[in-house]
Amino acid sequence: MRTDTKNSYLESINKAIDYIEKNIDTSIQLKDIALQANLSQYHFHRIFKSLTGDTIKDFLTRIRLEKAAIKLKHSNDEIGQIAFDCGYQNHETFSRAFKDYFNLSPIEYRHTIIELTLKKQEIFQNAGINLNSLNISQPKIKMVPDLHLAYIRHNGSYDKVEASFQKLMLWAVSNLVLKLKPVTIGIVHDNPDLTDEAFIRFDACILVTKEIKSKGEIAYKKIKGGKFAVFTYKGAYEGFYPVYDYIYNVCLFEYKLELEDEPAFEWYIKTPPFNKPENYVTDFYVPIK
């Protein structure tokens, strides 16, 4: 595939995925998504599979049902309301799809995940693991304005996101007026305990002052402003999983924080190459109601 053709397709797919993720709670159809990509349904389906390794149906099913699993864990919403919030028109269709995906009904999953969370909390307590031992601050509640971002979508292992940031920084040097080092942010869309590594979605981002025109794999998005619980972590990036594990299995319950239906993001404060890994500082922004 020619470079200019691939860049054009990447731009189209980025627009389509952004549309899907913003409208996952609605009954969107292939024709609606293809329209956003400015491609025919046939060509869009083929190109989407080629560039993402996923079919549209599988992509929609996965992010809807994994969103539902998170809501079953972190909310007291009724099953019917969760089904509706995740783009299903009725309880029965949702329950069948959920059981096919997780091998548990939504009610069984809710009971199971509550038990597993309580056990995990007990393990943390018995092992003396807490915010201090993990080098995490007490959460601060912040109101965040809308953020304009240039980004590259990364799919797959978190261990390989550095390459996306490097591409983004090279683009920034050539296309932005830089007086200081750009502010870098990572948007975390998936829970690795739920999502297979190959399908993990992560956006490597640079903060920009206004909307920019997407081009090729460099895309634009606006994070919706709102209320966030902010946890500051000092340490190497390899420690991120235990940080998230503790925040989502202990802190959200301990501080009685209810998740909002938006992705969390990481704001990188002290970063390489001018700091040692043990001195990196990252703020974890968790959206709350």
Secondary structure, 3 states (H helix, E strand, C coil): CCHHHHHHHHHHHHHHHHHHHHCCCCCCCHHHHHHHHCCCHHHHHHHHHHHHCCCHHHHHHHHHHHHHHHHHHHCCCCHHHHHHHCCCCCHHHHHHHHHHHHCCCHHHHHHHHHHHHHHHHHHHHHCCCCCCCCCECCCEEEEECCEEEEEEEEECCHHHHHHHHHHHHHHHHHHCCCCCCCCEEEEECCCCCCCCHHHCEEEEEEEECCCCCCECCEEEEEECCEEEEEEEEECCHHHHHHHHHHHHHHHHHHCCCCECCCCEEEEEEECCCCCCHHHCEEEEEEEEC
